Amino acid sequence: MPGLAIIIPVYNENPQVGEVLDRVLQVRGEQPWEIIAVDDASTDGTAEVLEKFGDRIRVIRHAANYGYGASLKTGIHATQARSVVFMDADGQHDPAYLPTLVEHLQQCDFVIGMRKSQEGVPYIRRPGKLVLKVVVNFLVGRVINDVNYGFRGGRRKLYLRMLDVLPDGFSFSTTSLVYVLKSRFTVRFLEIPSQARKGVSMVRIFRDGMNTLLLCVRLIMLFDPMRAFAGPALCLIGMGLLYQVYILVWKGLHVEGGAILSILAGIVLFHFALLADQIAAMRKEISAHASLIEEHLHADRD
């Protein structure tokens, strides 16, 4: 059983995936690291490039294009390594930093790579990333400068606990980061330079801009709805009460409809947040229990 698996999701990366894998193999050297390339139904000849590496790497192919996060999930399920490291196949991540990341990973549960400032990020994508960063920092209660860098690693068994609540798309990185920071795991951030992407980006501005807004809402609802909605709910109740007191003082015994509406809206919003909080907690517990059952079944089969 290998101690480490390097999982590389691949989708239409023909121009550069061969070079990336060559560099990963060079860095690995004699280390007993498992290298898993998950081909997410590429159509540009990527499969042929992967075949040339023979048994030096393990290749898993999806029958259809399921998404970036789905590829990472496939790699996690496919290995029995104690730890997993994720890196992209587009040339942004320098394999030379793998030994440093692995060294830090031996001392904590997760190591999260961070870019220096906004290097390697197209200007047109920076506003969306800024909005997402503000939401994540609000949820975790600390300042995280880079919330979706794909070069990172962690304990496989801990990733298994969260897989059922993680998305299949590009938001896998951000969602898993928030999960890790909201849990009792030891996390270390490591600044790793990012290189310019080679090839054509799979990101579409309008579509992924809307997905970013949806991701912000999903993160709030999954990880801390009380933090997001309790404040506005109490403000509505407080404003309603103050308005009603004002009416009583200046107009005598009179119930103001606007004040009652504000109070009721606050009460409804608070109970909505409370219900959402309980559902989110149940989802995470179910995901954790499901991973334990799967691990026991896999051990019995072995």
C-alpha positions in Angstrom: 0.0 0.0 0.0 1.6 3.3 -1.1 1.9 6.1 1.5 1.1 8.8 -1.0 -1.0 9.1 -4.2 -0.7 12.0 -6.6 -4.1 12.5 -8.3 -4.1 14.5 -11.6 -7.5 15.2 -13.2 -7.2 15.5 -16.9 -9.6 16.9 -19.5 -8.5 17.9 -23.0 -4.9 18.7 -21.9 -3.1 17.1 -24.9 -0.6 19.9 -25.5 0.9 19.8 -22.0 -0.2 16.7 -20.0 2.8 14.7 -21.3 5.3 17.3 -20.1 3.6 17.6 -16.7 3.6 13.9 -16.1 7.3 13.6 -17.2 8.2 16.2 -14.6 6.1 14.5 -11.9 7.9 11.2 -12.7 11.2 12.9 -12.5 10.4 14.5 -9.1 9.1 11.1 -7.8 12.3 9.3 -8.6 12.6 6.2 -6.4 9.9 7.4 -4.0 7.0 4.9 -3.7 4.4 7.4 -4.8 1.4 6.3 -6.8 0.5 8.6 -9.7 -3.1 8.5 -10.9 -4.3 10.4 -14.0 -8.0 10.5 -14.2 -9.1 11.2 -17.8 -12.5 12.9 -17.7 -13.5 11.7 -21.2 -11.1 13.8 -23.2 -11.6 14.2 -26.9 -8.4 15.8 -28.1 -6.0 12.9 -28.0 -5.2 13.1 -24.4 -5.9 9.4 -23.9 -3.3 8.5 -26.4 -0.7 10.6 -24.6 -1.5 8.9 -21.3 -1.2 5.5 -22.9 2.5 6.2 -23.7 3.4 6.2 -20.0 2.5 2.5 -19.7 2.7 1.2 -16.2 4.7 4.1 -14.8 1.4 5.8 -14.0 -2.2 4.5 -13.4 -4.8 5.8 -15.8 -8.5 5.8 -15.1 -10.9 6.9 -17.8 -14.5 8.2 -17.3 -17.1 7.1 -19.8 -18.4 10.7 -19.9 -17.3 14.1 -18.8 -18.3 14.3 -15.1 -16.3 17.3 -13.9 -13.1 18.3 -12.1 -14.4 17.3 -8.7 -15.7 14.0 -9.9 -12.3 13.2 -11.3 -10.7 13.9 -7.9 -13.3 11.7 -6.2 -12.5 8.9 -8.6 -8.9 9.1 -7.8 -9.5 9.1 -4.0 -11.7 6.0 -4.3 -9.2 4.3 -6.5 -6.2 4.5 -4.1 -5.5 3.0 -0.7 -2.7 5.5 0.0 -2.6 7.1 3.4 -2.4 10.6 1.9 -3.4 12.2 -1.4 -2.1 15.2 -3.3 -4.0 17.0 -6.1 -2.4 18.9 -8.9 -3.6 20.1 -12.3 -2.5 18.9 -15.7 -2.5 22.3 -17.3 1.0 23.3 -16.3 0.1 25.8 -13.6 1.4 23.7 -10.8 5.2 23.1 -10.6 5.9 19.5 -9.6 9.2 20.7 -8.1 7.2 21.7 -5.1 5.8 18.2 -4.5 8.5 17.1 -2.0 8.0 20.3 0.0 4.2 19.8 0.1 4.6 16.1 1.1 7.1 17.0 3.8 4.6 19.4 5.4 1.8 16.9 5.0 3.7 14.5 7.3 3.1 17.0 10.1 -0.6 17.8 9.7 -3.8 16.6 8.2 -4.0 19.0 5.3 -1.7 21.2 3.3 -3.3 23.9 1.2 -1.3 25.6 -1.6 -1.7 29.3 -2.0 -0.7 31.5 -4.9 1.3 34.7 -4.4 -1.3 37.4 -4.8 -3.3 36.9 -8.0 -0.5 35.5 -10.2 -1.7 33.3 -13.0 -5.3 34.4 -12.6 -6.9 36.2 -15.7 -8.1 39.8 -14.9 -11.6 39.0 -16.0 -11.9 36.2 -13.4 -10.6 38.2 -10.5 -13.9 39.9 -9.4 -15.7 36.6 -9.0 -12.7 35.2 -7.1 -12.9 38.3 -4.8 -16.6 37.7 -4.1 -15.9 34.1 -3.3 -13.0 34.9 -1.1 -15.1 37.4 0.9 -17.8 34.7 1.5 -15.3 32.1 2.5 -13.5 34.4 4.9 -16.8 35.3 6.5 -17.7 31.7 6.9 -14.4 30.5 8.4 -13.8 33.7 10.5 -10.2 34.2 9.2 -8.4 35.7 6.2 -7.6 33.3 3.4 -6.0 34.9 0.5 -6.5 32.1 -2.0 -9.5 29.8 -1.6 -9.5 27.7 -4.7 -5.9 26.8 -5.6 -5.9 23.2 -6.8 -2.4 22.3 -5.6 -3.0 20.7 -2.2 -3.0 17.5 -0.2 -4.5 15.7 2.8 -5.3 12.5 4.6 -7.4 10.2 2.3 -9.6 9.0 5.1 -10.6 12.6 6.0 -11.4 13.4 2.4 -13.6 10.3 2.3 -15.7 11.8 5.1 -16.6 14.8 3.1 -16.9 13.4 -0.4 -20.7 13.1 -0.4 -21.1 16.8 0.3 -18.5 17.9 -2.2 -19.5 19.0 -5.7 -18.4 17.3 -8.9 -17.3 20.6 -10.6 -14.5 23.1 -10.1 -16.0 24.2 -6.8 -14.6 21.0 -5.2 -11.5 22.9 -4.1 -13.3 25.8 -2.4 -15.9 23.6 -0.7 -13.4 21.1 0.6 -11.3 24.1 2.0 -14.3 25.4 3.9 -15.1 21.9 5.2 -11.6 21.5 6.4 -11.4 24.9 8.2 -14.8 24.4 9.8 -13.7 20.9 11.2 -11.2 19.9 13.8 -8.4 19.1 11.4 -4.9 20.5 11.5 -4.2 22.6 8.4 -1.1 24.3 7.1 -1.0 26.8 4.3 1.9 26.8 1.9 2.7 29.5 -0.6 3.4 27.9 -3.9 4.1 30.0 -7.1 1.7 29.5 -9.9 2.7 29.4 -13.5 0.8 30.6 -16.6 -1.7 28.0 -17.8 -0.8 26.2 -21.0 -3.6 25.5 -23.5 -7.2 26.7 -23.5 -9.0 27.3 -20.2 -12.1 25.3 -19.5 -13.6 28.2 -17.6 -16.5 30.2 -19.2 -16.9 33.7 -17.8 -20.7 34.1 -17.7 -21.6 30.5 -16.9 -18.9 30.2 -14.2 -19.7 33.6 -12.9 -23.3 32.5 -12.2 -21.9 29.2 -10.7 -19.7 31.3 -8.4 -22.8 33.1 -7.0 -24.6 29.8 -6.6 -21.5 28.4 -4.9 -21.5 31.3 -2.4 -25.1 30.5 -1.5 -24.4 26.7 -1.2 -21.4 27.3 1.0 -23.4 29.4 3.4 -26.3 26.9 3.5 -24.0 23.9 4.0 -21.5 25.2 6.5 -23.0 28.0 8.6 -26.5 29.2 7.8 -26.9 30.5 11.3 -23.9 32.8 10.9 -25.4 34.3 7.7 -29.1 34.6 8.6 -29.2 35.0 12.4 -27.9 38.5 12.3 -30.4 39.8 9.7 -33.2 37.9 11.5 -32.4 39.6 14.8 -32.2 43.0 13.1 -35.6 42.6 11.6 -37.1 41.6 15.0 -35.3 44.5 16.7 -36.4 47.1 14.1 -40.0 45.8 14.4 -39.9 46.1 18.2 -38.4 49.6 18.1 -40.9 50.8 15.5 -43.8 49.4 17.6 -42.5 51.1 20.7 -42.2 54.4 18.8 -45.8 54.0 17.7 -47.0 53.3 21.2 -45.2 56.4 22.6 -46.4 58.8 20.0 -49.7 57.4 18.9 -51.0 55.6 21.9 -52.3 52.1 22.0 -52.0 51.1 18.4 -50.6 48.0 16.7 -48.6 49.0 13.6 -48.8 46.5 10.7 -45.3 47.3 9.4 -43.8 46.6 12.8 -45.6 43.3 13.2 -44.6 42.3 9.7 -40.9 43.0 10.4 -41.0 41.0 13.7 -42.7 38.0 12.0 -40.3 38.2 9.1 -37.4 38.1 11.5 -38.9 35.1 13.4 -39.5 33.2 10.2 -35.9 33.9 9.0 -34.4 32.8 12.3 -36.3 29.5 12.2 -35.3 29.0 8.6 -31.7 29.4 9.6 -32.1 27.0 12.5 -33.7 24.4 10.3 -31.0 24.8 7.6 -28.3 24.5 10.3 -29.7 21.2 11.5 -30.0 19.8 7.9 -26.4 20.8 7.1 -25.1 19.1 10.3 -27.1 15.9 9.4 -25.6 15.9 5.8 -22.1 16.1 7.1 -22.7 13.3 9.7 -24.3 11.1 7.1 -21.4 11.6 4.7 -18.9 10.7 7.5 -20.8 7.5 8.4 -21.1 6.5 4.8 -17.4 6.8 4.3 -16.7 4.5 7.4 -19.2 1.9 6.0 -17.5 2.0 2.6 -14.0 1.6 4.2 -15.2 -1.5 6.2 -16.7 -3.1 3.1 -13.6 -2.5 1.1 -11.5 -4.0 3.9 -13.7 -7.1 4.0 -13.4 -7.5 0.2 -9.6 -7.3 0.5 
